[in-house]
Amino acid sequence: MSANLCSPRRMVWISAVPALLSLSSLTSAQNLTVQLGDSNPLRLGSIIPEAQDFDLSTRGKFKGAVILGTQADVVYNSNFFMTENDEQDETTAVLTPWIKYISDPEGGAEASLEANYRPAFLFFHDNSDLNNVNQAGDITLKLKGSRTEITAYGWYEEVAGSDRLTGTYVEGGLFTGGIRAVRQIAPRTHLHSEITAAVTQYTSGGAVGAQVYTANLGALWLSSERLSFGPTVGYSRSESDNTGSTDAWSLLLDARYQLGERIWLTASFGPEFSYSSGVAGGEDSTNVDLSADLRMKYLINERWIWQNTIRSATVPAPSDTNYLVNDIAVMTELQRTLLRGWISGGLEYHLSGYQDVGATTTNRGDENNVSVYLTYQRNLIPDRAYFNTTVRYSSNDGLVDWSQWMLSAGFNMAF
């Protein structure tokens, strides 16, 4: 039995870089701070397959070790600086060449390496002084034995855009790296442990970056072919010049359920006990929160896929002294495969609550942010080129109330 109990059968097709990837440096800026709370951006250890695991007609089927390509996009933003009044629109051109390397496209090797590199060249029509090149890439190394699996990874992404928590245009980057080990100790039981580090930095906008270090140890018991569950003990420490340090312990229950080859459910939830020191005359404070990460994917039929996520994260506030941000995200998406492409629509909601950990200089209430979007992708040259377009509407209710339309159109080509 593999060390990864519950793993579904994986398609061997290797997808090209997903659509809209070059837009990540523009759209991710809205939630750069919140991404700091995601210690597993590559979804390691999840039983839920990614979209490219399904043999969709719009996905590339490359068996070579190296894939080269480029994506060109034009993006229109109706409220570039996320202001309540005097909205300024902006049109941006983005050129993203990319390269993907994978050492084991067929799967099954004891050691495998996968790497992606994708710089994004940004050209702004009305704000040419913001033109820039944002670097992005990730690397994953996997070692598999008869009972043990070790994965080491690193992820780095530079972003540029208006951040909803700072209320200003920011340029910055996020690095996440870690090592995960899984050891099978019995036919139906395995242990897992992970150590990660996540670091944000802001190079403009006056925001302050932070560092989050996490460690966890847990066990998973396969009670049946469909259900597995077990406990996980986690520890995290966050550090920021704005909020001092916060230490948190969590006791989580992990559960995974797979119904046939169509429904996957994962849940990780439990209490989190935190201790914060604060800065600038702040007082020590303790708090108890619920930590949760719930995900579901339903392959309704060969054409329809439904995905849902509920996730919580606590991170230092980027521009307010002695505040932590408790962010709860709810996301749902429905995707329909077409004859030569696919169309998807969804909703993303963030409730970002501000928790003071000492003397504060501003009065911050909750931030309610909701986005709805519709994406269409069409395959132009089978397995080589496709066109994609997205329309997204976002609305924010908080320190600054704003709304925004974003429209994009792009072309991705693999050589």
N, C-alpha and C positions, 0 to 999 in steps of 0.2 A: 504494500500500500504506500502511496506517495506521502511525503511529509505534509503536503498541503491537502488535508482531508477535505472533502466536500467540493473539490475543484471540478467544474463542469468540463466537458470535452471542449477543447479550444480549436477553432478553425485555424489552419496554418497560413491563411492568406495574410500578408503583411500590408497594412494600409499605408498610403501616402500620408503626408502631414494633413491633419483634419482641416476641413474648410474653416475659414474665418480666423485662422491662427494668427495671421499677420495683424489682425485688429486687436489682439490681446493687449498690446502696449497702450492702446487708446482706451479701451473699455475697462481693463483691469485697474486702472488708476482710481476709479470710483471706489473700489474696495481693497486698495493695497494694504491698508492697515488691518482689515479683517482677515485677509489671507494669511497674516502672521499666525493666526490661530489654527491653521490647517497644517498639522505635522506630517500628513501623508498625502501630498498632492498627486502622487502617482497611483494612489489607491492600491498599495501593496497589501496582499493578504485578503483582498476582497473576493468573494465568490461571484460577484455581479460582473458579467462580461461588459467590456466597453462596446460602443457601437460598431467598431471595426471588427469585432469578433464574429459578427454575423456576415454572411456572404451577400451583402447588399450590392446591387448592380452599380452603384455610384462609387464604390470603394475600389482602390487600386489593388491588383493582385500581383505583387512583385515578389519574386523569389530570389532576386539578386541580393548581394550583401550591401550594396551602396545604391541609394536613390538620390537623384538630384532634381531640383525643381525650383520654381519661382512663383510667387503670387503677387498680383498687382490689384490694388483696391482704391476706390474713391469713396470718401466718407463725408456726409453732410451732417452737421450738428447745429440744431436750432438755438441752443443755449450753451455755448462753449464754456463759459465760466460759471455756470450754475447759479445765476443771479435771479433774485425775485423780480427786479425791475431792470430796465435798460438791457434787455437780452441782446447778446451779440452772437450771430451765427458764424460758422466757419466751415470751409471745405478743405479736406485734407487728402493728399495722395500718399499712399503707402506702398512701398516696394519691398518685398520680403523674399530674397533668395533663401533656399533651405537645402540642407543635406541630412540624410538619415543613413545611419549605418547599423546593421544588425548582423551579428556573427553566426546566429543559428536560426535562419528563417523557417526551417522545418520543425524545430522544437526537439526536445529530448536530450540535448547535450548536457554533460555534467557542468560545464561552464559556458556562460553566454554573456555577451556584451551588447548593449544597445545604446546608441548616442544620437542626439539631434542637435543641430545648430541652425539658428534662424534669425539673423539680424534684420531689423525693420528700419528702413529709411523713410523718415517722415518729412513731408513737404506741406507747409501750411500756406493757404492763399492770402489771408489777411494778417497773419502773425508769423511772418517769415523769420523773425528773430528766434522762434521756437523750433525751427528746423533742427533735426537731430537724427542720430542713428542709435536705436535701442537694441542692445545685445540680448540674446536669449538662447538658452540651451539646457540640455539635461543629459545625464549619463546614468546607466544602470548596469551593475555587474551582479550576476546571479551564479551561485555555486550550489550544486545539488549533489547530495549523497544518497545512500539508501535510506537513511533516517533523518538526515539533517539538510536544511536549506538555509543559505545565508544570502542576503541581498544588501548591497551597498549602493547608495544613490546620491546624486546631487542635482539640484535644480536651481537655475538662476534666470531671472527675467527683469529687464529694465522696463519701466512704464512711464508714460507721460500723459497727463490729462488733469481734469478738475476732480479733486477728491471730495466726496460728499461729507466726510467727517471734518476735514479742515476748512472746507468752503473756499479753497483757493486752487489755482493751477499748480500742480506739483510735478516734479521729475524725481524719480527715485528707482529703487530696485529691491528685489526680494530674493534672498538665498535660502534654500531649504536643503538640508543634507542629513543623512542618517544611515544607520545599519540595523537590519532586522534579521533575527534568527528564529527558525522553527525547528523543534526537535521532537520527533515521534518517540514516545516512551512506552506506548502500549498500542495494540491493534486499533483501538478506538480513541486514543488520547494523545494529544501533543501539547507541548509547552511552546510559548512564543515570548520573545522579548524584543525591545526596540529602544534605541537611543537616537534622538534627533536634535537638531539645532536649526532655528529659523531666525533670520536677521533681516530687518528692513532698514533702509537708509533713504533719506530725502536729500536731494542736492539743490532743491529750490523750494520756494513757498513758505519757508520758515517752520516747517513741521520737524518733529523730532522722531528719529527712528527708535527701534527697540530690538531686544533680543529675547527669544523664548527657547528654553532648553527643556526637553521632556524625556522621561524614561518610563517604561512600563514593563510589567511582567504578568503573564497570565497563562491560563490553561483552557483548552477546548476539548470537550468530550462529544464524540459522535454517537448520539443515542440511536440514530437510525440513518438510513441512506439520505433522508431529507432534512433532518434536524440535528444541529449541534449547538452546544452552549457551554459557558464556563465563565469564571471570574477573571477580572484584570485589575491589578493595583497600579495606579499611575502617579507620577510625581512630575510637577513642572515648576520652573522658576522663570519669571519674566523680569526684565530689567530695562529701565528707561530713565532718562534725565528728567522727564516730566512727572513720573509717578514713583520713583524709587524702585524697590523690588517687591515682588509678590511671589510667595511660595504657596503651592496648592497640592493637596493630596486628593485622589479620587479612588473610589471603589466602584467598579463598573461591572455590569452583567452583559456579556457578549452573547448574542444569539444569531444563528444563521439558519435560514429555511429555504429549501429549494423544492418547488413543486414541478416535477417533470422537467422539461427543457424550456419552459415558458415563463415561470415566475421565480424571481430571486428576491429574498428579503434579508436584510442585515440590520441589526440593532445593537447599539452600544449606549447604555445609559446608567446613571447612578449619581449619588451625591458627590459634590466636590467641596472640600473645606480649604479655604484660602486665608492667608495671613499677609497683610500689606503694611509696609513701613511708611510710605509717603515721603514727600520732600518738602523743603521750604517751611519748616515748622509743622509738618503733618504729624498726625498721631497714628500710632499703630492701630490697625483695625482687623477684625476677623469677619468672615462671611461664609455662608453656606449656599451653594447654588446647585442646580441640576445640570449635569453634563449629559449631552445627548447627541447621537449621530445615527439617524435612521434613514435607510435607503431601500428603495424598491424599484425593480424593473419588471415589466410585464410584457412579454412578447405575445401580443394578443393573437396575431396570426402572421403569415409571411409578409404582410404589408404594414401592419400597425405595431408600434412600440410605445409604451407609456412608462415614463420614469418620474420618480418622486424622491425628494430629499428634504429632511428636516435636520438642521445642525445648529449647535450652539458653540460659541467661542468667546473667550474673555481675553482682551488685549489692552495694553496701555494706550490711552488717548494720545493722538499724535500732536495736538496743538493746545491742549488744556492741562494745566497743572493739577496734580493730585486727583485725576479721574481715570477710572478704568471703564472700558466699553464692553458691556455684555451684549453680544450680538446674537440674535436668533434669526436664522435664515430658513425660509420655506420655498422650495422650488418644485415646479411640476412642468412636464413637457410631454407633448404627444407628437409622434413622428409618423408620417405616412410615406411609404415607398411608392414611387411612381414608375412608369415604364422606363424612363431614362433619367431618373433623379429621385429626389425626395423633398418633402415639405414638412416643416415642423413649426409648432407654435407653443408658447409656454408663458409662465408667469413666475416672477422671482420677487419675494418680499423679504425685507430686512427690518427687524425691530431692534434698534441699537439703543440700549439703555445705559445712561451714565451713572456710575457708582463712585461717589467721592471717597477718597482714602486719606483725607487730611484737609488743611485749609485750602480753599479754592478761590480763584480770582474772578471766575465767571459762573453764572447760573445756567447750567446745561440741563435741558430736559431730554426726553426721548426723541430719537430720530426715526421716523417711519418712511421707508423708501420702498416703492413698488415699481416694477417694470413688467411690461408685456411686450412680446416680440413675435415676429413671424419670419421664418427663414425658408428660402427656396434654393435648391441646388440642382443643376442640370448637367448631365454628363455630355460633353461635346465630342471628345475623342475617347473611345472606350479605354478605360484604365490609364489614361494619360492626361486628359484635360477636362476641366469642368468650370462652369460659371455659377456664382452664388450671389445672392442678394438678401439683405436683411432690413427690416424696418422695426425699430424699437421705440417705445414711448415710456418715459420714466417720470415719476412724480415724487417729490420729497416734502415731508411735513416735519419741521423741526426748528432749529435755530434760524435757518433761512428756508423759506418755502419757495420751491422752484419746480418747473416742469421742463421737459426736454424731449425733442424728437431726434432720432439718429437714423439715417438711411445710408446704406452702403451697397456697393456693387463691386464684384471682383472676379478675377480670372486666375485659376491655378493650373499650372502646367508642370508635369513631371517628364524628365528627359530620359 
